Amino acid sequence: MKTTSKNGFRVLSRDEGEKLLDRQARRYLRMSGKEFARKWKAKKIKNPDRPEVMRVAFLLPFGG
């Protein structure tokens, strides 16, 4: 369900957040969103400061 807050931001459901995380993890890192979240939490991502890693890491609150 697409909803927009009073300030114009789109609010994502948990499912939408998980799909967004998965899509971006696959695009930038060639792994699923679940795999990325697991590796991130275990500190097993090589060079975590890379821009492509940070792009995905910022999405963790939405679906990780």
N, C-alpha and C positions, 0 to 999 in steps of 0.2 A: 504494500500500500504506500503510495507516494503522499507524503505529508510535508508541509512547509511550515516552519516556525514563523513567529511574528516578524523576525528580523530577516526573513527571506532565505534562510538556510534550509536545505533539504534534510529531513530526518530519516535515517536509515533504520530499518528493522534489523534484528540480530542476523537473520538469514541474508539480507542484502549486504550487511557488513562482511559476513563470512565469504560471500561470493566476490565482493570487491577485493578483499585480501587475497583470495585464491587467484583471481584473474591477474592481479598485479604481481604476485609472487611468481606465477608461471611466466609472465611476460618478461620481467626483469631478471629473475634468478633461476628459471627453469626448474622450479620445484613447486609443489602444492602449497597452499596457504597453511594447512595443518603441519606439513613438514617444516616450513619456515618457522612457525610459532614454536614448535617443539625444539628446533635447533637454537633459536634465539634465546629461549628460556634456559637452555642448557649451556649457553655461551659457546656454541660449536660453529658459529658462523665465522669463516675466515675473513679478516679485514672488515669488521663490521662498520667502519666509518665510510665505506664506499658509498657514493651517492645512490646507486641502485638499491643497496641494502637499506639505506635510510628511508628511501621512498616507500619501501614495503613496511619497514618497522613502524613508521608513523601510523600505519593502518591497523596495527595490533589492537588498539582499544575498540575498534569497530567490529572485529571478528576473530581475534586471536585467543 
